[in-house]
Amino acid sequence: MMVAAFEGWNDAGAAASSAVADLALAWNAREVRTLDPENYHDFQVNRPVVTPVPDGVRVLSWPSTTVSLAISPQAGRSLVLVQGVEPSMRWRSYCNEILDAAEELGVRTVVCVGALLADVPHTRPIPVQTTSDDPRVQALLGIEGSDYEGPTGIVGVLAQMAAERGIHALTLWAAVPHYVAQPPSPKATLALLAGLEELFGEPVPVGELAEDAQAWQLGVDELASDDPEIADYVRQLEEAKDTAELPEASGDAIAREFERYLRRRDKGGGTTGGG
């Protein structure tokens, strides 16, 4: 399985890129390929960054895309991680280079991870939608195709081009509250990692992310309490959200949460709660 996320248009609150970066760090991913930024980036849009290091040398870092390989600790599943910045040009060549690497590494499924700004309240669970236009993936995961029409980012292009090669493709999207769009958005990152955990069927380490998400929510609570208009707007979003998702308080939703609990309980060894 390949999991890809890109900074830029598809990365509200840096939630998607942070999720894949956290996963790479937690599972000790090792870099196996780097795409040459000269071919894909306008450096006036994504400028290189100069950073001083302790010995006095100044290091120049270019916008990059890396392909890394990780092994999941329980199932021993090979996982290919793509981390990059949405390119400025030659999108088809860019995606083909990534998919060539995917085929060389034996990838059968590409999971594109994104985050978008939406009218959702920060006080409720961050919505994560999983979609696929592949009938086989839809049947296996019980998901639907996307009905979105309009401009798309590199996430949409990569998923489409993967499908055209006969690779299973699906996307995970987190909805980030638009009134707190600035990164980081740890609650959305945590929600995306939970969605990936369901796909993997084994726990994904989250470190201190849960505490960061709670602190983020408390901070936004304080900001909202200082502005009556924002506070009233949040209450309206809460009411709309609770009404729309009332059917989610179902046996299936409870079962999913219980399976996640079992996986985390048994992550030190033994069986997982999946199956």
C-alpha positions in Angstrom: 0.0 0.0 0.0 1.2 3.5 -0.8 0.0 6.5 1.3 0.6 9.9 -0.2 0.1 13.5 1.1 1.2 16.8 -0.3 1.6 20.2 1.2 -0.4 23.0 -0.5 -3.9 23.2 -1.9 -5.0 19.7 -0.6 -3.6 20.2 2.9 -5.8 22.5 5.0 -4.2 23.1 8.4 -1.3 20.9 7.2 -3.3 18.0 8.6 -2.7 15.6 5.7 1.1 16.2 5.4 1.5 16.0 9.2 -0.4 12.7 9.3 2.0 11.0 6.8 5.0 12.6 8.4 4.0 11.3 11.8 3.4 7.9 10.4 6.9 7.9 8.7 8.5 8.9 12.0 6.6 6.4 14.1 7.3 3.4 11.8 11.0 4.4 11.0 10.5 4.9 7.3 13.6 4.9 5.2 13.9 7.0 2.1 14.3 5.1 -1.1 13.8 7.8 -3.8 13.7 11.6 -4.1 12.1 13.4 -7.1 14.2 16.2 -8.5 12.4 19.5 -7.6 14.0 21.2 -10.6 11.5 19.3 -12.9 8.3 20.2 -11.1 8.5 23.4 -9.0 8.5 27.1 -9.6 10.9 28.3 -7.0 9.2 31.7 -6.9 6.1 29.9 -5.6 7.8 27.3 -3.4 11.1 29.0 -2.5 14.1 27.1 -1.1 14.8 27.7 2.6 18.2 28.6 4.1 18.9 27.2 7.6 22.0 27.7 9.7 23.4 24.5 11.4 25.6 24.3 14.5 29.0 24.3 12.7 28.1 27.7 11.1 27.4 26.3 7.6 24.1 27.5 6.0 22.1 24.7 4.5 19.8 25.2 1.5 16.7 23.1 1.4 14.6 22.7 -1.7 10.9 21.8 -2.0 11.1 18.0 -2.3 9.1 14.9 -2.8 10.4 11.7 -1.1 9.3 8.1 -1.4 10.0 6.1 1.7 9.5 2.5 2.8 8.2 1.4 6.2 7.2 -1.9 7.8 4.2 -2.0 10.0 5.3 -3.5 13.4 2.4 -6.0 13.9 1.5 -7.3 10.5 4.9 -6.7 8.9 3.1 -5.1 6.0 5.3 -3.0 3.6 4.1 0.5 3.4 5.3 3.1 0.9 5.0 6.7 2.0 5.1 9.7 -0.3 5.7 13.2 1.2 5.9 16.2 -1.0 4.8 19.7 -2.0 2.1 20.0 -4.7 4.1 20.7 -7.9 3.8 23.9 -10.0 4.2 22.1 -13.3 4.3 18.8 -15.2 1.8 17.1 -13.0 1.4 14.1 -15.3 5.1 13.5 -15.4 5.3 14.0 -11.6 2.5 11.5 -10.9 4.0 9.0 -13.4 7.3 9.1 -11.6 5.6 8.4 -8.3 3.5 5.6 -9.8 6.6 4.1 -11.5 8.2 3.9 -8.1 4.9 2.3 -6.7 5.0 -0.4 -9.3 8.6 -1.1 -8.8 7.9 -1.5 -5.0 4.9 -3.8 -5.6 2.2 -1.4 -4.6 -1.3 -2.6 -5.3 -3.3 0.2 -3.6 -2.7 3.9 -3.5 -4.2 5.9 -0.6 -4.2 9.7 -1.2 -4.7 11.7 2.0 -6.0 15.3 1.9 -7.6 18.0 4.1 -10.1 20.7 3.1 -11.7 23.7 4.8 -15.4 23.1 5.6 -18.3 24.4 7.7 -17.7 22.1 10.6 -17.4 22.9 14.4 -14.1 22.4 16.1 -16.0 21.0 19.1 -17.1 17.8 17.4 -15.1 14.9 15.9 -13.4 15.9 12.7 -15.2 14.3 9.7 -13.1 12.0 7.6 -14.6 10.8 4.3 -13.2 7.8 2.4 -14.1 7.5 -1.2 -13.1 5.5 -4.3 -14.2 5.2 -7.9 -13.0 1.6 -8.0 -16.0 -0.8 -7.6 -13.8 -3.4 -6.0 -12.6 -1.0 -3.3 -16.2 0.2 -2.8 -17.4 -3.3 -2.2 -14.6 -4.3 0.1 -14.7 -1.2 2.3 -18.4 -0.3 2.0 -17.7 3.1 0.6 -19.0 5.2 -2.2 -17.5 7.2 -5.1 -17.0 10.9 -4.9 -19.6 13.2 -6.4 -17.3 16.2 -6.4 -17.1 18.3 -9.6 -14.7 21.1 -10.0 -11.0 22.0 -9.8 -8.8 19.3 -8.3 -5.4 19.1 -6.8 -2.5 16.7 -7.1 -4.3 14.3 -4.7 -7.1 13.9 -7.2 -4.8 13.6 -10.2 -2.6 11.0 -8.5 -5.6 8.9 -7.6 -7.1 9.1 -11.1 -3.8 8.2 -12.8 -3.3 5.3 -10.4 -6.7 3.9 -11.3 -5.8 4.2 -15.0 -2.8 2.0 -14.4 -5.0 -0.7 -12.8 -3.9 0.2 -9.2 -6.6 0.3 -6.6 -7.0 3.9 -5.5 -8.9 5.6 -2.7 -8.8 9.0 -0.9 -9.2 10.0 2.7 -10.3 13.6 3.3 -10.5 15.4 6.6 -12.7 18.4 7.0 -10.9 21.2 8.9 -13.0 24.0 10.5 -12.6 27.0 8.1 -12.5 29.6 10.9 -9.3 28.0 12.3 -7.6 27.2 9.1 -4.0 28.1 10.1 -1.7 25.1 10.8 -1.2 23.0 12.8 -4.5 21.2 13.1 -3.7 18.3 15.3 -7.3 17.2 15.8 -7.7 16.7 12.0 -4.3 15.0 11.8 -5.4 12.6 14.6 -8.7 11.9 12.7 -6.8 11.1 9.5 -4.5 8.7 11.4 -7.5 7.0 12.8 -8.9 6.6 9.3 -5.6 5.1 8.2 -5.6 2.8 11.2 -8.9 1.3 10.0 -7.4 0.6 6.6 -4.2 -1.0 8.0 -6.1 -3.1 10.6 -3.5 -2.3 13.2 -2.7 0.5 15.6 -1.0 3.7 14.4 1.2 5.3 17.1 0.0 8.9 17.8 2.4 9.9 20.5 1.3 13.1 22.1 -1.0 14.0 19.3 -4.2 13.3 21.4 -3.0 15.8 24.0 -2.1 18.3 21.3 -5.6 17.9 19.8 -7.2 18.5 23.2 -5.0 21.6 23.8 -5.9 22.9 20.3 -9.6 22.5 21.0 -9.3 24.3 24.4 -7.4 27.1 22.7 -10.0 27.6 20.0 -12.7 27.5 22.8 -11.0 30.4 24.5 -10.8 32.4 21.2 -14.5 31.7 20.4 -15.6 32.7 23.9 -14.0 36.1 23.4 -16.1 36.8 20.3 -19.9 36.5 20.6 -20.4 36.3 16.9 -18.0 33.4 16.5 -19.4 31.6 19.5 -22.9 31.9 18.1 -21.7 30.6 14.7 -20.0 27.6 16.4 -23.3 26.8 18.1 -25.1 26.9 14.8 -22.6 24.5 13.3 -22.9 22.2 16.3 -26.7 22.0 15.9 -26.4 21.3 12.2 -23.8 18.7 12.7 -25.6 16.9 15.5 -28.8 16.8 13.5 -27.2 15.5 10.4 -25.2 12.8 12.1 -27.8 11.5 14.5 -28.1 8.2 12.5 -24.4 7.7 13.1 -25.2 6.8 16.7 -25.7 3.2 15.4 -24.4 -0.3 16.1 -22.0 -0.1 13.2 -20.4 3.1 14.5 -20.1 1.7 18.0 -18.6 -1.5 16.6 -15.9 0.4 14.7 -14.9 2.3 17.8 -14.7 -1.0 19.8 -12.5 -2.6 17.2 -10.2 0.4 17.3 -10.0 0.0 21.1 -9.2 -3.7 20.8 -6.4 -3.0 18.4 -4.8 -0.4 20.7 -5.2 -2.7 23.7 -3.4 -5.5 21.9 -0.8 -3.5 20.1 1.9 -5.0 22.3 1.3 -8.4 20.8 -1.3 -11.1 20.3 -4.2 -10.7 18.0 -5.7 -7.5 16.8 -9.4 -6.7 17.2 -10.0 -6.7 13.4 -11.5 -9.4 11.3 
